[in-house]
């Protein structure tokens, strides 16, 4: 059994981790920590746990260094900067670390500092940290001590980009990403722009030309293309609680049909348990993956403009966050990758 703890367990990501892990046959809950919810029971913070055996578990102070003692693995569901600060002590205790934030997604601390406006507190750990997108970097995960869980937008986007970049079929200097997310992607902290009166019947762009997931996408695409890459990324908030739809506009290097492109995606993902490439005439929609760890992808060739248009959808809180973290945990500890994650999505 893997004894796990969650620091920052009071947020949406922490709650989703607990929901999914409560059905995992190989884990044991060690502790849940939150400075703001210290002393409260889990069922008081997440009403879905009323009547569940974990519901009576009490939140402890996340700043207490002894709270993680005895844990084999600690999930960090905290703002950027916190994981890097606490990480070295956790590793010294013998625990492994999966960071759901941004602290261990970059190899270059200067890139992190430039986009997140803070100095990295544990740059010595970046060399060993694994970027936890299993479909691309699965072989690096077994035995890893530190994993940087990818962001939600990068997960949907990179899974849509990778097959075409690897095959050399698109111009990596002309990648345009138009992505939409449900408002849970902004977290559980109260913000004026996220109250019902602001989000209902409304859609807005944000972080235009400045979103912090941009360098994360660029770093991975550059790794796949073996050269520096710059992308255009525009995110939007749409009036739904959860889900991400990323539409990619990509310039083909040579003529191709939709059937050609679908063949490329099928070849890339035919053995992947959590990626589904849809045949014509179907295109993915966010409700098709709601509550699941799956990514659905559709692709079309636009012969008129010479573009490949890829549509990729995930649940931002599952494949984009907690589910992917559990997928990474399974691989880190030598478990079957799909353990606890095979349930389909919810409809409607």
Secondary structure, 3 states (H helix, E strand, C coil): CEEEEEECCCCHHHHHHHHHHCCCCCEEEEEEECCCCCCCEHHHHCHHHCCCHHHHCECECCCCCCCCCCCCEEEECCCCCHHHHHHHHHHHCCCEEEECCCCCCCCCHHHHHHHHCCCCCCHHHCCCCEECCHHHHHHHCCCCCEEECCCHHHHHHHHHHHHHHHCCCEEEEEEEEEEEECHHHHCCCCCHHHCHHHHCCCCEEECCCCCCHHHHHHHHHHHHHCCCCCEEEEEEECCCCCCEEEEEEEEECCCCCHHHHHHHHHHHHCCCCCEEECCCCCCCCHHHCCCCCCEEEEEEEECCCCEEEEEEEECCCHHHHHHHHHHHHHHHCCCCCCCCCCCCCCCC
